[in-house]
């Protein structure tokens, strides 16, 4: 049947040697350029079977490093959105909406899920908080049309407050 992928057990021969659906003699490295998902599944199968010599080590290392960068980039992006909304909440109380509550809750949850899935990201979270605050400060100024000087130059929230579902900043009078 055209377009149907064979079960993995048929992709790897009875001996456990690598076979590609498109080319039974394709190496794991060649597969990387042709079908990424098949490459991943084959890598997992080769690892399970201890067939390390058949693995595309170079691309496997690259993908693992990329995965770590992706997790860090997602954390930074989520943190910027969350901090910008906390600032908007604090400095435009008259414009607070259920949508802002929802966004703040969602981004707190996204970050918490990331930190629970990868506890080693917790140190990274505290390390990038101030940097992301700088980005969020600019975003909040742009989105609110308030002067950037309205917002503190350094993050007014502790790392714990940022993620605390009971913390809702108020303007100092």
C-alpha positions as CSV (number, residue, x, y, z in Angstrom):
1,X,0.0,0.0,0.0
2,X,1.6,3.3,-1.1
3,X,2.2,5.8,1.7
4,X,1.7,3.3,4.5
5,X,4.6,3.0,6.8
6,X,5.6,-0.5,7.8
7,X,5.7,-1.5,11.5
8,X,9.0,-0.9,13.1
9,X,9.6,-4.6,13.4
10,X,9.5,-4.8,9.6
11,X,11.8,-1.8,9.2
12,X,14.5,-3.5,11.2
13,X,15.3,-6.8,9.7
14,X,15.0,-10.1,11.7
15,X,18.7,-9.7,12.7
16,X,17.9,-6.2,14.0
17,X,19.8,-4.5,11.3
18,X,18.7,-1.2,10.0
19,X,16.3,-1.1,7.0
20,X,14.5,1.9,5.6
21,X,11.0,1.8,4.2
22,X,12.3,3.7,1.1
23,X,15.7,2.0,0.8
24,X,16.4,-1.2,2.8
25,X,20.1,-0.3,2.6
26,X,19.8,3.3,3.8
27,X,22.0,4.2,6.8
28,X,20.6,5.9,9.8
29,X,22.5,9.1,8.8
30,X,20.9,9.1,5.3
31,X,17.5,8.6,6.9
32,X,17.9,11.8,8.8
33,X,17.6,13.8,5.6
34,X,14.7,11.8,4.2
35,X,12.2,11.2,7.1
36,X,12.9,12.8,10.5
37,X,10.2,10.9,12.4
38,X,11.4,7.5,11.0
39,X,15.0,8.6,11.9
40,X,13.8,9.2,15.6
41,X,11.9,6.0,15.8
42,X,14.9,4.1,14.3
43,X,17.3,5.8,16.7
44,X,15.2,4.7,19.7
45,X,15.0,1.1,18.4
46,X,18.7,1.0,17.7
47,X,19.4,2.3,21.2
48,X,17.0,-0.3,22.7
49,X,18.8,-3.1,20.8
50,X,22.2,-1.9,21.7
51,X,23.2,-1.4,18.1
52,X,25.2,1.8,18.8
53,X,27.5,1.3,15.7
54,X,24.5,1.9,13.4
55,X,23.4,5.1,15.1
56,X,23.8,8.5,13.5
57,X,25.7,9.8,16.5
58,X,26.5,13.3,15.0
59,X,22.9,14.2,14.3
60,X,21.7,12.5,17.5
61,X,23.9,14.7,19.6
62,X,22.9,17.7,17.6
63,X,19.2,17.0,18.1
64,X,19.6,16.3,21.9
65,X,21.4,19.7,22.3
66,X,18.8,21.4,20.2
67,X,16.1,19.9,22.4
68,X,17.7,21.5,25.5
69,X,17.9,24.8,23.7
70,X,14.2,24.6,22.7
71,X,13.2,23.9,26.3
72,X,15.2,26.9,27.5
73,X,13.8,29.2,24.7
74,X,10.2,28.1,25.5
75,X,10.9,29.0,29.2
76,X,12.3,32.4,28.3
77,X,9.3,33.1,25.9
78,X,6.7,32.0,28.5
79,X,8.5,34.1,31.2
80,X,8.5,37.2,29.1
81,X,4.7,37.0,28.4
82,X,4.0,36.3,32.1
83,X,6.1,39.2,33.3
84,X,4.6,41.6,30.8
85,X,1.1,40.6,31.9
86,X,2.0,41.0,35.6
87,X,3.3,44.5,34.8
88,X,0.1,45.4,32.9
89,X,-2.0,44.0,35.7
90,X,-0.1,46.2,38.2
91,X,0.1,49.4,36.2
92,X,-3.2,49.4,34.4
93,X,-5.6,48.1,37.1
94,X,-8.5,49.8,35.4
95,X,-8.0,47.6,32.3
96,X,-7.8,44.2,34.2
97,X,-9.8,41.6,32.4
98,X,-10.6,37.9,32.7
99,X,-8.4,37.5,29.7
100,X,-5.4,38.8,31.6
101,X,-6.2,36.5,34.5
102,X,-6.4,33.6,32.1
103,X,-3.1,34.5,30.4
104,X,-1.3,34.9,33.7
105,X,-2.7,31.6,34.9
106,X,-1.8,29.8,31.7
107,X,1.8,31.1,31.5
108,X,2.4,30.4,35.2
109,X,1.2,26.8,34.5
110,X,3.4,26.5,31.4
111,X,6.4,27.5,33.3
112,X,5.5,25.2,36.3
113,X,5.1,22.3,33.9
114,X,8.5,22.9,32.4
115,X,10.1,23.2,35.8
116,X,8.4,20.0,37.0
117,X,9.4,18.1,33.8
118,X,13.0,19.4,34.0
119,X,13.9,20.4,37.5
120,X,17.4,21.5,36.3
121,X,15.6,24.4,34.5
122,X,14.9,26.0,37.9
123,X,18.4,27.5,38.2
124,X,18.1,28.7,34.6
125,X,14.7,30.2,35.4
126,X,16.2,32.3,38.2
127,X,19.2,33.2,36.1
128,X,17.2,34.6,33.2
129,X,14.4,36.3,35.2
130,X,16.1,39.7,35.2
131,X,17.0,39.5,31.5
132,X,13.4,38.5,30.5
133,X,12.1,41.2,32.8
134,X,13.9,43.7,30.6
135,X,12.2,42.3,27.5
136,X,8.8,42.2,29.3
137,X,9.2,45.8,30.5
138,X,9.6,47.0,26.9
139,X,6.6,44.8,25.8
140,X,4.4,46.2,28.6
141,X,5.4,49.8,27.7
142,X,4.5,49.2,24.1
143,X,1.3,47.3,24.8
144,X,0.0,49.9,27.3
145,X,1.3,53.0,25.7
146,X,2.8,53.9,29.1
147,X,6.3,55.4,29.3
148,X,8.9,52.7,29.9
149,X,10.0,54.8,32.9
150,X,6.7,53.9,34.5
151,X,8.0,50.4,35.1
152,X,10.8,49.7,37.6
153,X,14.2,49.1,35.9
154,X,14.7,45.9,37.8
155,X,12.2,43.1,38.3
156,X,9.9,44.0,41.2
157,X,8.8,40.4,41.7
158,X,10.7,37.6,43.3
159,X,11.0,34.3,41.3
160,X,8.5,32.8,43.8
161,X,6.0,35.6,43.4
162,X,6.1,35.3,39.6
163,X,4.9,31.7,39.8
164,X,2.6,32.0,42.8
165,X,-1.0,31.6,41.7
166,X,-2.1,33.7,44.7
167,X,0.2,36.6,43.9
168,X,-1.4,39.5,42.0
169,X,0.7,42.7,42.1
170,X,-0.8,46.0,43.1
171,X,0.4,49.5,42.4
172,X,2.3,51.2,45.2
173,X,0.4,54.3,46.1
